[in-house]
Amino acid sequence: MLYITSSVSIPDHEINLHAMRSQGAGGQNVNKVSTAVHLRFNILTSSLPQFYKDALLSLHDQRISADGVLTIKAQQYRTQERNREDALDRLRALILRAATPRKKRKATAPTRGSHNRRIERKKRQGRLKALRRTVE
């Protein structure tokens, strides 16, 4: 059972964990031992509340496929257990990040100083262009 908050959790049978060999350099250990973990989580068929599903699906994350399957690959650590914990922690963090509402942007007016600096730059540029004109 993966606990997201005190009231929201994901049962183990909804999370598919698959062990495989890690990629990249690492020598004999990488070539022999299946320490990397591939986590697959189907958002659409999960028991998450609809609010969480909508928030996850609205993320523009390349790890979420078009059919709503989230894939996380963990291969940072040398042991399968640590990589499994890392994948589950990343899933929990992603769900919490998606569920956190974004702050509304407050429109602000430019300060008097920035307004004056802008006008002065425009005047200076206008005087410079006036000097480039032909002399009569």
C-alpha positions as CSV (number, residue, x, y, z in Angstrom):
1,M,0.0,0.0,0.0
2,L,1.4,3.3,-1.1
3,Y,0.2,6.2,1.1
4,I,-0.1,9.5,-0.7
5,T,-1.9,11.5,2.1
6,S,-3.6,10.4,5.3
7,S,-6.8,9.7,3.4
8,V,-5.5,8.7,-0.1
9,S,-3.6,5.6,-0.8
10,I,-2.9,3.2,-3.8
11,P,-3.2,-0.5,-3.3
12,D,-0.1,-2.6,-4.3
13,H,-2.0,-4.5,-7.0
14,E,-2.5,-1.2,-9.0
15,I,1.3,-0.6,-9.2
16,N,3.3,-2.9,-11.5
17,L,6.9,-3.2,-10.6
18,H,9.3,-5.0,-12.9
19,A,13.0,-5.6,-12.3
20,M,15.5,-5.4,-15.1
21,R,19.2,-4.8,-15.7
22,S,20.4,-1.3,-15.4
23,Q,21.8,0.7,-18.3
24,G,25.2,2.3,-18.7
25,A,28.6,1.7,-17.2
26,G,29.0,-0.3,-14.1
27,G,30.9,-3.4,-14.9
28,Q,30.1,-6.9,-13.7
29,N,27.3,-6.0,-11.3
30,V,25.3,-4.1,-13.9
31,N,25.7,-7.0,-16.4
32,K,24.7,-9.8,-14.0
33,V,22.1,-8.4,-11.5
34,S,18.6,-7.0,-12.3
35,T,18.7,-4.0,-10.0
36,A,16.8,-1.4,-12.1
37,V,13.0,-1.1,-11.5
38,H,10.4,-0.2,-14.0
39,L,7.2,1.1,-12.4
40,R,4.0,1.2,-14.4
41,F,0.8,2.8,-13.0
42,N,-2.4,3.1,-15.0
43,I,-4.0,6.4,-14.0
44,L,-7.4,5.8,-15.6
45,T,-8.1,2.4,-14.0
46,S,-6.6,3.3,-10.5
47,S,-8.6,3.8,-7.4
48,L,-7.4,7.4,-7.0
49,P,-10.1,10.1,-6.5
50,Q,-11.1,11.8,-9.8
51,F,-9.4,15.0,-8.7
52,Y,-6.0,13.3,-8.6
53,K,-6.6,11.5,-11.9
54,D,-7.5,14.8,-13.7
55,A,-4.5,16.6,-12.1
56,L,-2.1,13.8,-13.3
57,L,-3.5,13.6,-16.8
58,S,-3.3,17.4,-17.2
59,L,0.4,17.3,-16.5
60,H,2.5,17.6,-19.7
61,D,4.9,14.9,-18.6
62,Q,6.6,12.7,-21.1
63,R,6.4,9.7,-18.7
64,I,2.6,9.7,-19.1
65,S,1.5,7.9,-22.3
66,A,-1.5,8.8,-24.4
67,D,-3.5,6.0,-22.8
68,G,-2.9,7.2,-19.3
69,V,-0.1,4.9,-18.2
70,L,2.7,6.5,-16.1
71,T,6.1,4.8,-16.4
72,I,9.0,5.5,-14.0
73,K,12.4,3.9,-14.3
74,A,14.6,3.8,-11.3
75,Q,18.2,2.7,-11.6
76,Q,20.2,5.1,-9.5
77,Y,21.1,2.7,-6.7
78,R,23.0,-0.6,-6.6
79,T,20.2,-2.6,-4.9
80,Q,16.8,-3.5,-6.3
81,E,15.1,-2.6,-2.9
82,R,16.5,1.0,-3.0
83,N,15.4,1.4,-6.6
84,R,12.0,0.1,-5.8
85,E,11.7,2.6,-2.9
86,D,13.0,5.4,-5.1
87,A,10.4,4.6,-7.8
88,L,7.6,4.6,-5.3
89,D,8.8,7.9,-3.7
90,R,8.9,9.5,-7.2
91,L,5.4,8.3,-7.9
92,R,4.2,9.8,-4.6
93,A,6.0,13.1,-5.2
94,L,4.5,13.3,-8.7
95,I,1.0,12.8,-7.5
96,L,1.4,15.3,-4.7
97,R,2.9,17.9,-7.1
98,A,0.0,17.4,-9.5
99,A,-2.5,17.8,-6.7
100,T,-1.0,21.0,-5.4
101,P,-3.1,23.9,-6.8
102,R,-1.1,26.5,-8.7
103,K,-1.1,30.1,-7.3
104,K,-3.2,32.6,-9.2
105,R,-1.1,35.3,-10.9
106,K,-1.7,38.8,-9.6
107,A,-1.4,41.4,-12.3
108,T,0.8,44.3,-11.2
109,A,1.2,47.7,-12.6
110,P,4.7,49.0,-13.5
111,T,6.4,51.1,-10.9
112,R,6.7,54.9,-11.4
113,G,10.5,54.5,-11.7
114,S,10.3,51.8,-14.4
115,H,7.8,53.9,-16.3
116,N,10.0,57.0,-16.1
117,R,13.1,55.0,-17.2
118,R,11.2,53.6,-20.2
119,I,10.0,57.1,-21.3
120,E,13.6,58.4,-20.9
121,R,15.0,55.6,-23.1
122,K,12.3,56.4,-25.7
123,K,13.2,60.1,-25.7
124,R,16.9,59.4,-25.9
125,Q,16.4,57.0,-28.9
126,G,14.2,59.6,-30.6
127,R,16.9,62.3,-30.2
128,L,19.5,59.9,-31.6
129,K,17.3,59.2,-34.7
130,A,16.7,62.9,-35.2
131,L,20.5,63.4,-35.4
132,R,20.6,60.9,-38.3
133,R,18.2,62.9,-40.5
134,T,19.5,64.9,-43.3
135,V,20.5,68.5,-42.5
136,E,18.7,71.2,-44.5
